[in-house]
Each structure stands twice: as structure tokens, then as C-alpha cells.
Amino acid sequence: MTVPPGPTGAPDPSAATPADSDLVRAAMGLPVRRTPVWFMRQAGRSLPEYRALRAGTKMLESCQDPDLVTEITLQPVRRHGVDAAILFSDIVLPLVVAGVDIDIKPGVGPVIASPIRSVADVDALPDLQAGQLAFLETAVRRLVAELGATPLIGFAGAPFTLATYLIEGGPSKEHARTKAFMYAEPEAWGRLLDKLAVSAATFLRTQVDAGASAVQLFDSWAGVLSAADYAERVLPSSRAVFDALGDRERGVRDVPRIHFGVATGELLPLIGDAGADVVGVDWRVPLDEAVRRIGPGRSVQGNLDPAVLLADRDTVEREVRRVVEQGRAARGHIFNLGHGVLPETDPDVLTRVVELVHGLTER
């Protein structure tokens, strides 16, 4: 399918390049013109233009079509005037590209044909090769050209969250099989997360080399772990992903790193220790309290409850103002939701939130 990209929005016309954008500057704790805004899942189900474009095309096929990836990624930038684009992709895509049999079932999520149940299954997991990602490089280069000074955020799933899908066979509430495997097979668990860290790093490295201006590592299910288990059994693999992106001290190309997980209030200091410049915070912890837990030296992202966007206009405005005010405690604040945009969200509400945050924080 060929989709001609249309004109993009210009949320930060004073920025000459993505590196000078408010998103990148806030991530690095530098002064900004106004608080930057973007929304997790801003490209997708809440937009009628997305639903029309995706009709008849499966999710994982869409993510590997550079034309569709480019157009879908640009849609919310045009509509909402957000300060960054986030690559349209899926958390399991690196596994699919490597050769793992996965299907995304509507209303269910990713379903793995042959879940990992043994050490042998770990060793048989195929490795992702950079040469398999030509479609990704093409999409990112097109997006960077279209976006101009607006930064593109690269996307990947963290090793732990990918491991949960592989072991559980699909989405899970308890993640009991995953944790049992983690406890009972520590060597195999370590090898699995090492493999997944290399895969995530390869996926992100391709995006950075093609021009992405920042990256976000999603550890959607890390909140099911205790702080001790996360520190010992998960943190090293997430750190390995970020370490693979570059070494600032040696001048190797690098970009700001955002790290986000759901229900990770008890893990916030550790998530930062994985190598993040920005710690994403869900709606359960007020941002000023999150700043206290994370400590100095890192910016924060978040954290409006996505459900608030379904409320009346006065409630939305009150809650947006609260998040903006609490975010002032951080060295840098990127306004976002505490998780992804809900499918039933009115797109006009998102546009108004962007305008309100910009109006409240214009320097």
C-alpha cells in the first residue's frame, strides 16, 4: 500500500533541529520554551483516520510496511500539534521479525504459538539480525525527513516484558509462569533476558542510526516484581539495552533515553538506574513524589490518568493543571499520560490538552 505523507504540524517552530527541541532539552534537564507534550499510543485506535487506514490490514503487517508506519506515525502530529512523534510499532515486533510465531488476536493481544517452557526453548529462540530491519530503517528515515525539527522517539519493549509474553504464551494478569521460571531456572532466565536485551538494542540501534532523536524502552509488566527481584533479575538486562546505544563519555552517538513501566512506583529509583535520562511515571504516584523517589539528575515523564480524558472539560483542565504543577519539581518534565490513550478517547480532547499545557508553560 502506498500512502503519500501529508504536511506535518509544527509544534515547536523555534527549534532549528530535533536536538534543539523542547522534548530533547527537557529530557536532558535543559531550559525549555514550554513543557513538551506527547501521548503514549497517540498514533492509533482513538483516531478515525487511523482506523480507516488500517482497515483490512493486520497489526503486525502494518508495522512492517514503511508507508503505513510513516503515515500512522505522522497522523497525531498533524492533528494534535504534539512535540514529538512516537514510532508506530508493536512491542513484540522484534520477536516476529526474528522468526517467532506470534499473532495479535483482536481483544486479546499477542499470542505465542509455542511458549517457552524449558531451557532448550530458550536456546532455540531465534536471534534478531540487523539485516532483517530494512523496513524499519526506511520508515524512520522517511519520518525524520517529514518531521523536520520535530523529534521522533524510537520504541522497543524491555527484555522482561518480552519474556513474559514468551513464557506465558500471551497476556497475563499474574505472570505466574514467568516468575516461576525466573525462580526455578536462574541460568536459563539469565540467558533469555540476555538474548532479549540484544534484540531490543538491535531494534533501537537501527532507529537511532536512521535518525531517531530519543528512545523509549517500555517495560509494561515490570510492576509485578518486587524491588529486590527487579534489581537482581531484570535491571541488568534493561541496562544492557541502554548501554548498547552509545557511550557519551567516548563521544559515541547517543540520544536521550526514556524508561517506562506500569505500576512501578516501588521501582522508580531502579528504573532510573537502568540508564534512563527520563523516568516515565504512571498515574498511581504524584509526579512530585516520584521526583523524590527517583532522586536528582533525571527528568520525569507523565502522568495524567488516561481515564481523566473521558471526563468533563473542567475535570480534564483541573487534572492537567495539577500534573503540570507537580512536574515543576523535576529538573525536566515531559507531559504525557500515565499509560496509553484509551480507544474511546475523543481526539479533540487530546488536542485541547496539548494547547493547555503549552499555554500554562510558555516561557
N, C-alpha and C positions, 0 to 999 in steps of 0.2 A: 504494500500500500504506500503510495506517495502522498505526503501531507505537506503542502507548502507552508513554512513558518510565516506567521504574520508579524506585524510590528509589536515590539515588546514595550512594556511600561518603563518608566524612568523614575524609580522611587528615590534615587539619590543623585540628581543631576550634577551636584557639585563635586562628586567623586570622579577623578580622571581615569582611574583604573580600579578593578576589583580590590587590589591591595590597599587602596585608599578609601574603600567603602566603610560605612559605619559598622557593618557586620564584622568585617575583619578587625577593625580597630577596637570594637567592643570586646571581641574575643581575646584580644591581646592586652586589654586593660588600658588602652589609649583613649584620649578625649574624642568624643563623637559630636556630630552636629545634632543628632537626635537619636533616641533609642531605636535600634533596628528591630524589625518585626518580620518573622516568618512563622509558618504553622506546619507542624508535623501533619502529614497527609493532606497538605494544601492542594496537591495535584491528585484528583481522584473523585471519589464517589459523590461528593457534595456538589460537583459542578455538572450541570446539564450538558455542557459541551464535551466534557469527558465521557459521559455515558453514551452520547451519540457517536463519538469517535471510536469507542471500544466495542460497540455493538457487533457481535459475531466473531470477536477475536478473543481468544483465551488470554488470561493474565500473563502467563509465562511467555507466550508468544509475543505479546505486546512489548514486554520488557526487553526482547531481543531484536526488535525492529527499530533501527535508528530513527526512521521517520516518525514513528509513533512516540518513541521516547522523547524526541525533541519537541514535538507539538504538545504532548501532555505536560511536560515539564514547564513549558512556557505559559500554559493557559492561566495559572493563578497569578503569574507575574503581571500579565496584561490586565486581568480582571481586578485584582486587589491592590496592585502597587506595592507588594511586599518588597523587602530589602534584600532578599536572596531567593534563588531558585534551589530546590532540592531535587536531585536526580530521581526521575521516576524509575523505580526498580522494585524488587521484592527481596525480602530477607533471605530466601532460600535459593536465589538465582545462581550464586556461585556453585552450589552443590549440583544444581540441574545442569549447568554448563559442563561441569566436570564429568557428568555421566550418571549421577544418582537418579533413580526413577522416582520422581515426585510429581504429584498432581495437586493443583489447588482446587478443592471442591467448594462450590458456592455454599455459603452458610456454615462451612466447617473450617476451611483453611488448608494449609499444606498437609498432604497425606503421603507418607513414605511407603513404597511398595514392600521393601524388605528392611524393617527396622534393625538397628544394631542390637545384638543380644549376646555377643561373645567377643573375646579378644581377636579371634580370626576375622570377625566382621569389621573390626577397627582397621586391621591391617589390609583388608580388601577394599577399603574406601578409596575411590579414585582421587588423584590429586588434580587440582585446577592448574592449568598451564596458561601463561600469559598469552600464548598464541591463539587460545580459544576465545579471546576477548576483543577481537577486531570490531565487532558490532558496538561494543561499549566505548572504545576509543573514538569511533566515528561519531557516535551520538554526543559524547562530551565535547569534542572539537566543534561540532555544529552549534551546540548550545553556547559555548564560550564566545563564538563569533556573533551569535544573535544577541546575547545578553549585554555585550559591551562592558560598561562599568559595574553592572550588577553581578555580584558573585554567585557562582554555582557551588553548592555544597555536595560533596561526594557522599556516598551512602554504602554502608555494609552492616551485616549482622555480626555481633560479637560471638566468639567461639562457644561460650556457654549456652547461649540461646540456640545456636545451630545444633549443638549437641543434644539439647532437649528434644528437638524435632526428630533427630535421627534415632534417638533411643526410644522415645515414647511412640513414634510412628505417626505423630500428628500433634495438634494442640492438646494441652493437658492443664488441669487445674492444680493438681497435687504434685506433679512431676516426680512421682514416687519411684518409677523405674529408673529415672535419671539419677536421682540421689542414691538409690540402692547400688547402681552400677559404680557411681563415684566412690562410695564407701568400700564396696566389695572388691573392686578391680582397680586399685590405685595406679598401677603401671599402665594398664590399658587406657584408663581415663586420661592420664597424662599424655599418652601418645595421641589420643583422639583430639584433645584440645590443641596440642602442638600442630597437628595436621590442619585443623580448622583455623588456627591463627595464621598459618602460611597462606591458606586460601583467602581469608579476609584481607590480609595485607596485599596479596596479589591483585585482588579486586579493587582495593582502594588505590594502590600504586598506579594502576592503569588510569584511573580517573585523575589523579594528581598530575601524572605526566602529560595527560591530554589537556590540562588547564584548569581543573577544579581549584577553587580558591580556599576551600575549607573542607573538612570531612566530619561526618558524624558516625560514630560507632553505636549501634543500637544493641543493648543487652536487655531485651524485653522482659526476660524471666529471671533476672539475677535476684530480684526481690524475694524469691522463695528460699534463699540461702541465709544462714547465719553469717554474721560478720567474720567469725573465725573460719568457716568453710570457704567463704568467698576469698579471704586473704590467702589461704593456703592452697586452694584447689582451682581457683579461677583467675584471680588477679594476674598471675604471671603470664597467662596466655593473652589477656587483653593488653597488657603492657607490651608484649612482643609485637602485636599488631601495630601499635603506635610507634614503637621503636623502628619498625621497618620503613616508616615513611620518611625518615631523614634525621640527620644529626645537626641541630642548629650550631653547635659549637664548631663543627668542621665545615660549616657553610653549605651542607648538602641541602638541596631543595626541600622545603618544608612548608606546611600550611597549618593554620590553627586546627586544633583537634577538639571536637565536642564528644562527650561521652554521656549517654543517657540510658536509664533503665527505669522500669515501673516499680513502685513500692520499694524504693531503695533508700528510704530515709535513714535507716541504720547503717547504710553502706556508703553514704555520701563522701566521707573523707577518703575511703579506699578507692572509690571510683575516680576521684581526682588523682590519687597516687598512681593510677594506671598510666598516666602520662597526658591527661587532658588539660587543655587550656581553659576549657569551659565545661562545667558540670551541669548537665540537664537535670531539672528537678520536677517531679510530678506534683500534682495538686495537693498531696497529703501533708506537705511540710511548707509552712510560710517561707517565702524567699529570704527574709531577714534571718530567720532561724537556720535556714540552710546555709547561708553565708557563714554563720557562726560555726556550724559543724564542719564545713569544708575547710575553713581557715583562709588566711590571706594568700594572695598570689594566683588566684584563679577567678575567672568570671563565672557568671551563672546564666542559665537559660530557663525560661518558663514564666509562669507556671499556672496560667488560668485553667480552671477545670473546664474541659470541653463541654460539659453539660450546661454550664452557665450560658453558653451561646444559644441555647434553646429557650431561655427565659425572656422576660420582657426587657424593653430597651433600657429602662432605668437601672435594672439589676445588672445588666451587662456593663453599663458605664461605671456603676459603683465598683464592681469587681475588677474591672480593668484598672481603674484608678488605684485601687488597693495594691494590685500586683506591681504597678509602676512605682508606687511609693516604697514598697518593701524592697524592690530591686535596687533602690538607690544605696542600699547598704553594701553592695558589691563593688569591686573595682571596675567591673563592666557588666552590663545587663543586656541580654538579647531577649526581647519579649517573645513568648511562644505559649503554647498550651502545655498542660501537664501531661498530655498524651495526644493522640491524633484527632483530627477533625472527625466528628461523627457524621455518618452518611446523611442524616436528616437535617443537617445544619443549613440554614438559609445563607447562600453565598453573600448576600448583601450585608449581613451582619459581620462577616469577616472583613469586608471592605471598610465598614464603619469603625471596626476595632483598629485597623491599621491607621486610619485617619485620626482617631482619638489619641492613640499612643504618640503619633508624630506631633500632634498639636500640643500635647501635655509636656513634651520633652524637647521641643525645638530650642536650640541654643541661640 
